Amino acid sequence: MTHEKALAATQASEKEHASSDGEPRRRFYGWNNAGLLFFIQFAASGFVYFAYAAIFPAMVEAMDWNRGDASIAHSLSFLMLGLSYPLTAWMIGKKGVRFTLTVGLTIMLASLLMTVFFVTQIWHWTVIWGLFMGVANALAGPLCGQTVVINWFNVKRATVLGIILTGNALGGFFAQPILIRVMDVFGNWQSGWLVSAAAVVVAILLTQFVVNRPKDIGQHPDNINPHVPKTHGQKPAPKPRTYRSAHSWTIGQVFRTRAVYFIMIISVTYLGIGTFLLTHGSLYLSDIGISKLQTASIVSIFIIGSGLGRMPAGWLGDRFELRWLMAAMMAAMLGGFIMLWSVASVVGLSIAAFILGLCYGGFFALSPALTSNFFGQESFAKINSVFAPLLLPFVATAPAGAGYIFDIYGSYDLAFLIGSVLLGLSLVAAICLVPPQHDSAHESAEAA
């Protein structure tokens, strides 16, 4: 009888371990989402956003466009990206990430096909790439993936953000030689964008398996059920090693802090520098006498550096306070940028490109983690929907501005000087970046 009671108690305990709500325990789907988002970024962003660096110079050469006019499309695309972020946040809140991603990728596919079959004049390119692709990049952009990761992960948030954001850089690394080879074989730039369109089709298919939130399938962030007592055998949730706000901040509260303005300076700088390098990097290298093959290799080094920098930055971001990591990366980025400007050897340019790529990729992983850590994960999408329209118009000046600087002065020296000054200011901003105090903390202190 005693043995039967013990057996019954064991079976009851096993049922409790299997599930807190009477259903069989499922494998944690957060890692499935991470894998899906990695390959979606690899296919869509890697073969579209980073593909621009390979195909745009071929378009400029084939149609004899001047650089300033041709770059207006990319600047306009950034403006539309910023203006469309509130729509993206609204769609994520109302329809979920999977729906928003699908709509964005579909518009992206249509934009690529219109580019291939209809672009013959510069105004065609400006309208299609500047308007339609700008909206597509907002709806299918990083906000969707970042929102999913922040919903599913807390303790390993920056690490997982680094993993999924590595996908677009790795895709871009492979896209460069593939697209250049395809364009050489077929003898036109349109063939490159057709390859990008095929990659977007794959991304649309993968998107249909993304799950928006843990509660949609009865799971919990980090696979930790907060309602199950520790006596049920569940491991307690590990405590984050870095600062996490205990509050969900409102937009008004966010903009009453100094931290938000330091974050904005840093964000405009690293995005602007990265955009300048991806838009005009190949053209700059050709101007200083680097061959087409060597130019493609140096651009690929920047892109793979961007990919390699994301996971280590995310891993470190879960263990060390982000202000010091960002300050170190900004200092390294400043050194790499000056090196790219001042050296002419392939080896030196490759080293500079790798350093810049590491830092650029690291900021991509740390910036969303910083926003959610400082202002609360529930407020992340809402805050970004306001940040983007404020920041991206400044970032949008980089492509066209650098193009016109070259057209007027015959070199990119002024663009490099402006970038160096911004990197210096951002280094100071990163050092000054400390977690803000929520209004309730001030009220508690005053009451005490």
C-alpha positions as CSV (number, residue, x, y, z in Angstrom):
1,M,0.0,0.0,0.0
2,T,2.8,2.4,0.9
3,H,4.5,1.6,-2.5
4,E,1.2,2.3,-4.4
5,K,0.8,5.7,-2.6
6,A,4.4,6.6,-3.5
7,L,3.8,5.6,-7.1
8,A,0.7,7.7,-7.3
9,A,2.5,10.7,-5.7
10,T,5.3,10.4,-8.3
11,Q,2.8,10.3,-11.2
12,A,1.0,13.4,-9.9
13,S,4.3,15.2,-9.6
14,E,5.2,14.2,-13.1
15,K,1.9,15.7,-14.4
16,E,2.6,18.9,-12.5
17,H,6.1,19.1,-14.1
18,A,4.7,18.4,-17.6
19,S,2.5,21.5,-17.5
20,S,1.1,24.1,-15.1
21,D,-2.3,24.1,-16.9
22,G,-2.9,20.4,-17.6
23,E,-1.6,20.4,-21.2
24,P,1.5,18.6,-22.4
25,R,4.6,20.7,-22.2
26,R,5.9,22.0,-25.6
27,R,9.4,22.8,-26.7
28,F,10.1,26.5,-26.1
29,Y,9.2,28.2,-29.3
30,G,11.3,31.3,-28.6
31,W,14.3,29.6,-30.2
32,N,12.2,28.5,-33.2
33,N,11.3,32.2,-33.6
34,A,15.0,33.2,-33.3
35,G,15.9,30.7,-36.1
36,L,13.1,31.8,-38.4
37,L,14.0,35.5,-37.9
38,F,17.6,34.8,-38.6
39,F,16.9,33.3,-42.0
40,I,14.2,35.9,-42.8
41,Q,16.9,38.6,-42.2
42,F,19.4,36.5,-44.2
43,A,17.1,36.3,-47.2
44,A,15.3,39.6,-47.2
45,S,17.6,42.2,-45.6
46,G,20.9,40.5,-46.6
47,F,19.9,40.3,-50.3
48,V,18.1,43.7,-50.4
49,Y,19.6,46.2,-48.0
50,F,23.2,45.0,-48.3
51,A,22.7,44.1,-51.9
52,Y,22.3,47.9,-52.6
53,A,26.1,48.2,-52.2
54,A,26.7,45.8,-55.0
55,I,24.0,46.8,-57.5
56,F,23.7,50.6,-57.0
57,P,27.2,51.4,-58.5
58,A,26.3,49.2,-61.5
59,M,23.1,51.1,-62.0
60,V,24.9,54.5,-61.8
61,E,27.5,53.3,-64.3
62,A,25.0,51.7,-66.8
63,M,22.6,54.7,-66.9
64,D,25.3,57.4,-66.5
65,W,23.6,59.0,-63.5
66,N,25.3,61.6,-61.3
67,R,25.8,60.4,-57.7
68,G,23.8,63.1,-55.9
69,D,20.7,62.7,-58.0
70,A,20.8,58.9,-57.9
71,S,21.3,58.9,-54.1
72,I,18.1,60.9,-53.5
73,A,16.2,57.6,-53.8
74,H,18.0,56.1,-50.8
75,S,17.6,59.3,-48.8
76,L,13.9,59.4,-49.6
77,S,13.7,55.7,-48.6
78,F,15.0,56.6,-45.2
79,L,12.5,59.4,-44.8
80,M,9.6,57.0,-45.7
81,L,11.0,54.5,-43.4
82,G,10.9,57.0,-40.5
83,L,7.4,58.2,-41.4
84,S,6.1,54.7,-41.7
85,Y,7.3,53.5,-38.3
86,P,4.2,54.6,-36.5
87,L,2.2,52.5,-39.0
88,T,4.5,49.6,-38.3
89,A,4.0,49.9,-34.5
90,W,0.2,50.2,-34.9
91,M,0.1,47.1,-37.2
92,I,2.3,45.1,-34.8
93,G,-0.1,46.1,-31.9
94,K,-3.3,45.3,-33.8
95,K,-2.4,42.5,-36.2
96,G,0.9,41.1,-34.8
97,V,4.4,40.7,-36.2
98,R,3.6,37.9,-38.6
99,F,1.0,39.9,-40.4
100,T,3.1,43.0,-40.5
101,L,6.1,41.2,-41.8
102,T,4.1,39.5,-44.5
103,V,2.7,42.8,-45.8
104,G,6.1,44.5,-45.7
105,L,7.8,41.7,-47.5
106,T,5.1,41.6,-50.2
107,I,5.5,45.3,-50.8
108,M,9.3,44.7,-51.0
109,L,8.9,42.0,-53.6
110,A,6.6,44.3,-55.7
111,S,9.2,47.1,-55.4
112,L,12.0,44.9,-56.6
113,L,10.0,43.6,-59.6
114,M,9.0,47.2,-60.5
115,T,12.7,48.2,-60.3
116,V,13.7,45.3,-62.7
117,F,10.9,45.9,-65.3
118,F,10.1,49.6,-65.2
119,V,13.2,51.6,-64.1
120,T,14.7,53.4,-67.2
121,Q,15.0,56.9,-65.8
122,I,16.2,58.4,-62.6
123,W,12.7,59.5,-61.5
124,H,11.4,56.0,-61.9
125,W,14.2,54.8,-59.5
126,T,13.5,57.6,-57.1
127,V,9.7,56.9,-56.8
128,I,10.0,53.1,-56.6
129,W,13.0,52.8,-54.3
130,G,12.4,56.0,-52.4
131,L,8.6,55.6,-51.7
132,F,7.6,52.0,-52.0
133,M,10.8,50.4,-50.7
134,G,10.9,52.9,-47.8
135,V,7.5,51.7,-46.6
136,A,8.5,48.0,-47.2
137,N,11.7,48.5,-45.1
138,A,9.6,49.9,-42.2
139,L,7.0,47.1,-42.2
140,A,9.5,44.3,-42.8
141,G,12.4,46.0,-40.9
142,P,14.1,45.3,-37.6
143,L,11.2,46.6,-35.4
144,C,9.3,43.4,-36.1
145,G,12.1,41.0,-35.2
146,Q,13.1,43.1,-32.2
147,T,9.6,43.1,-30.9
148,V,9.3,39.3,-31.1
149,V,12.7,38.8,-29.3
150,I,11.7,41.3,-26.6
151,N,8.4,39.5,-26.1
152,W,10.0,36.1,-25.8
153,F,13.3,36.8,-24.0
154,N,14.2,38.8,-21.0
155,V,17.4,37.5,-19.5
156,K,19.2,36.7,-22.8
157,R,17.5,39.5,-24.7
158,A,20.7,41.2,-26.1
159,T,22.2,37.9,-27.0
160,V,19.2,36.7,-29.0
161,L,18.9,40.1,-30.7
162,G,22.6,39.7,-31.7
163,I,21.8,36.3,-33.2
164,I,18.9,37.3,-35.4
165,L,20.6,40.5,-36.5
166,T,23.6,38.5,-37.6
167,G,21.3,37.0,-40.3
168,N,21.2,40.1,-42.5
169,A,24.9,40.7,-42.3
170,L,25.7,37.1,-43.2
171,G,23.2,37.3,-46.0
172,G,24.8,40.5,-47.2
173,F,28.3,38.8,-47.1
174,F,27.1,36.0,-49.4
175,A,25.0,38.4,-51.5
176,Q,28.0,40.6,-52.6
177,P,29.9,37.9,-54.6
178,I,26.7,36.2,-55.8
179,L,25.1,39.3,-57.2
180,I,28.3,40.6,-58.8
181,R,28.8,37.2,-60.4
182,V,25.2,37.1,-61.6
183,M,25.5,40.6,-63.1
184,D,28.7,39.7,-64.8
185,V,27.2,36.6,-66.4
186,F,24.0,38.3,-67.6
187,G,25.6,41.6,-68.3
188,N,23.0,43.8,-66.6
189,W,22.0,45.1,-63.1
190,Q,18.4,43.9,-63.4
191,S,19.6,40.3,-62.9
192,G,20.9,41.2,-59.5
193,W,17.6,42.5,-58.3
194,L,15.8,39.4,-59.6
195,V,18.0,37.3,-57.3
196,S,17.0,39.6,-54.4
197,A,13.3,39.1,-55.4
198,A,13.7,35.3,-55.2
199,A,15.3,35.7,-51.7
200,V,12.3,37.8,-50.5
201,V,9.9,35.0,-51.7
202,V,11.7,32.6,-49.4
203,A,11.4,35.1,-46.5
204,I,7.6,35.5,-47.0
205,L,7.3,31.7,-46.7
206,L,9.3,31.5,-43.5
207,T,7.4,34.4,-42.0
208,Q,4.2,32.3,-41.8
209,F,5.7,30.2,-39.0
210,V,6.5,33.1,-36.7
211,V,4.6,33.2,-33.4
212,N,4.0,36.7,-32.0
213,R,3.9,36.2,-28.3
214,P,4.5,33.4,-25.8
215,K,0.9,33.6,-24.6
216,D,-0.4,32.8,-28.1
217,I,0.6,29.2,-27.6
218,G,0.5,29.0,-23.8
219,Q,4.2,29.6,-23.1
220,H,6.1,32.2,-21.1
221,P,9.2,34.5,-21.7
222,D,12.5,32.6,-21.2
223,N,10.3,29.4,-20.8
224,I,9.8,30.3,-17.2
225,N,6.3,30.2,-15.8
226,P,6.1,32.9,-13.1
227,H,3.0,31.3,-11.6
228,V,4.4,27.9,-10.8
229,P,5.9,27.5,-7.3
230,K,9.5,26.6,-7.0
231,T,8.5,23.4,-5.2
232,H,7.2,22.1,-8.5
233,G,10.8,21.6,-9.6
234,Q,11.0,24.6,-12.0
235,K,14.2,26.5,-11.9
236,P,13.9,30.1,-10.7
237,A,14.3,32.7,-13.4
238,P,17.9,34.0,-13.4
239,K,18.3,37.6,-12.6
240,P,19.5,39.9,-15.4
241,R,23.1,41.2,-14.7
242,T,22.4,44.6,-16.3
243,Y,19.9,47.3,-15.5
244,R,16.2,46.7,-16.4
245,S,13.6,49.3,-15.8
246,A,10.7,48.1,-13.6
247,H,8.3,50.5,-15.3
248,S,6.7,50.9,-18.7
249,W,7.5,54.5,-19.6
250,T,5.2,56.8,-21.5
251,I,6.5,58.9,-24.4
252,G,6.3,62.1,-22.4
253,Q,8.3,60.5,-19.6
254,V,11.0,59.3,-22.0
255,F,11.5,62.7,-23.5
256,R,12.0,64.3,-20.1
257,T,15.2,62.3,-19.6
258,R,18.7,63.3,-20.8
259,A,19.4,59.6,-21.7
260,V,17.0,59.7,-24.6
261,Y,18.9,62.5,-26.3
262,F,22.2,60.8,-25.9
263,I,20.7,57.7,-27.4
264,M,19.4,59.7,-30.4
265,I,22.9,61.2,-31.0
266,I,24.5,57.7,-31.0
267,S,21.8,56.2,-33.2
268,V,21.9,59.0,-35.8
269,T,25.7,58.7,-35.9
270,Y,26.1,54.9,-36.3
271,L,23.2,54.6,-38.7
272,G,24.4,57.6,-40.8
273,I,28.0,56.3,-41.0
274,G,26.8,52.8,-42.0
275,T,24.5,54.2,-44.6
276,F,27.2,56.4,-46.1
277,L,29.6,53.4,-46.3
278,L,27.0,51.1,-47.9
279,T,25.9,53.7,-50.4
280,H,29.2,55.3,-51.3
281,G,31.8,52.9,-50.0
282,S,32.3,51.1,-53.3
283,L,32.4,54.4,-55.3
284,Y,34.9,55.9,-52.8
285,L,37.2,52.8,-53.1
286,S,37.0,52.9,-56.9
287,D,37.9,56.6,-56.8
288,I,41.1,56.0,-54.9
289,G,42.3,53.3,-57.3
290,I,41.0,50.1,-55.8
291,S,40.0,47.5,-58.4
292,K,36.4,46.2,-58.7
293,L,37.3,42.8,-57.3
294,Q,39.2,44.3,-54.4
295,T,36.4,46.8,-53.7
296,A,33.9,43.9,-53.5
297,S,36.2,42.1,-51.1
298,I,36.5,45.2,-48.8
299,V,32.8,45.8,-48.8
300,S,32.2,42.1,-48.0
301,I,34.7,42.4,-45.1
302,F,32.7,45.3,-43.7
303,I,29.5,43.3,-44.0
304,I,30.9,40.1,-42.4
305,G,32.4,42.2,-39.7
306,S,29.0,43.6,-39.1
307,G,27.7,40.1,-38.7
308,L,30.5,38.9,-36.5
309,G,30.0,41.9,-34.2
310,R,26.4,41.3,-33.4
311,M,26.4,38.1,-31.3
312,P,29.5,39.0,-29.2
313,A,28.0,42.5,-28.6
314,G,24.7,41.0,-27.5
315,W,26.4,38.5,-25.3
316,L,28.5,41.2,-23.6
317,G,25.4,43.4,-23.4
318,D,23.7,40.9,-21.1
319,R,26.7,41.0,-18.8
320,F,28.1,44.5,-18.7
321,E,26.4,47.9,-18.6
322,L,25.8,49.1,-22.1
323,R,27.2,52.6,-21.7
324,W,30.8,51.4,-21.5
325,L,30.4,48.9,-24.3
326,M,28.9,51.6,-26.5
327,A,31.7,54.0,-25.6
328,A,34.4,51.5,-26.5
329,M,32.7,50.6,-29.8
330,M,32.3,54.3,-30.7
331,A,36.0,55.0,-30.0
332,A,36.9,52.0,-32.2
333,M,34.5,53.2,-34.9
334,L,36.1,56.6,-34.9
335,G,39.5,55.1,-35.3
336,G,38.4,52.8,-38.1
337,F,36.6,55.7,-39.9
338,I,39.7,57.9,-39.9
339,M,41.8,55.0,-41.0
340,L,39.5,54.3,-43.9
341,W,39.8,58.0,-44.9
342,S,43.6,58.2,-44.6
343,V,45.1,54.9,-45.9
344,A,45.2,53.7,-49.5
345,S,46.5,50.1,-49.2
346,V,44.1,47.2,-49.6
347,V,45.3,45.7,-46.3
348,G,44.8,48.9,-44.3
349,L,41.4,49.5,-45.9
350,S,40.4,45.9,-45.2
351,I,41.3,46.3,-41.5
352,A,39.4,49.6,-41.3
353,A,36.4,48.0,-42.9
354,F,36.4,45.1,-40.5
355,I,36.6,47.4,-37.5
356,L,33.8,49.6,-38.8
357,G,31.7,46.5,-39.5
358,L,32.2,45.0,-36.0
359,C,31.1,48.3,-34.4
360,Y,28.2,48.9,-36.8
361,G,26.9,45.4,-36.2
362,G,27.4,45.7,-32.4
363,F,25.3,48.9,-32.3
364,F,22.5,47.1,-34.2
365,A,22.4,44.5,-31.4
366,L,22.8,46.8,-28.4
367,S,20.6,49.8,-29.4
368,P,17.2,47.9,-29.2
369,A,18.3,46.2,-26.0
370,L,19.3,49.6,-24.5
371,T,15.9,51.1,-25.3
372,S,14.0,48.2,-23.8
373,N,16.3,48.0,-20.7
374,F,16.0,51.7,-20.0
375,F,12.3,52.3,-20.7
376,G,10.6,48.9,-20.3
377,Q,9.8,46.1,-22.8
378,E,6.1,46.9,-23.1
379,S,7.0,50.4,-24.3
380,F,9.6,49.3,-26.8
381,A,7.5,49.3,-30.1
382,K,5.7,52.5,-29.1
383,I,8.9,54.4,-28.3
384,N,10.6,53.2,-31.5
385,S,7.5,54.4,-33.5
386,V,8.3,57.9,-32.3
387,F,12.1,57.6,-32.4
388,A,12.2,56.6,-36.1
389,P,10.4,59.7,-37.6
390,L,12.7,61.9,-35.5
391,L,16.0,60.2,-36.3
392,L,15.8,58.8,-39.8
393,P,15.4,62.2,-41.5
394,F,18.9,63.0,-40.2
395,V,20.2,59.6,-41.3
396,A,18.5,60.2,-44.7
397,T,20.9,63.1,-45.4
398,A,23.9,60.8,-45.6
399,P,23.3,59.2,-49.1
400,A,22.3,62.3,-51.0
401,G,24.4,64.6,-49.0
402,A,27.6,62.6,-49.6
403,G,26.7,62.2,-53.3
404,Y,26.3,66.0,-53.7
405,I,29.5,66.6,-51.7
406,F,31.4,64.5,-54.3
407,D,29.6,66.1,-57.2
408,I,30.6,69.6,-55.9
409,Y,34.1,69.0,-54.5
410,G,35.2,66.0,-56.5
411,S,36.0,64.0,-53.3
412,Y,34.4,62.6,-50.1
413,D,36.8,64.5,-47.8
414,L,34.1,66.8,-46.3
415,A,31.8,63.8,-45.7
416,F,34.6,62.0,-43.8
417,L,35.2,65.2,-41.8
418,I,31.5,65.5,-40.8
419,G,31.4,61.8,-39.9
420,S,34.5,62.1,-37.7
421,V,33.0,65.0,-35.8
422,L,29.7,63.1,-35.2
423,L,31.6,60.0,-34.0
424,G,33.5,62.2,-31.5
425,L,30.3,63.7,-30.2
426,S,28.7,60.2,-29.9
427,L,31.7,59.0,-27.9
428,V,31.0,61.7,-25.3
429,A,27.3,60.9,-25.4
430,A,27.9,57.2,-24.7
431,I,30.1,58.0,-21.7
432,C,27.4,60.2,-20.3
433,L,24.7,57.6,-20.8
434,V,23.2,56.4,-17.4
435,P,19.9,54.7,-16.7
436,P,17.2,57.3,-16.1
437,Q,15.0,57.5,-13.0
438,H,11.2,56.9,-13.5
439,D,8.8,59.6,-12.2
440,S,7.6,57.2,-9.6
441,A,11.1,56.9,-8.1
442,H,11.2,60.7,-7.7
443,E,7.8,60.7,-6.1
444,S,8.9,57.9,-3.6
445,A,12.0,59.8,-2.7
446,E,10.0,63.0,-2.1
447,A,7.5,61.1,0.1
448,A,10.3,59.6,2.1
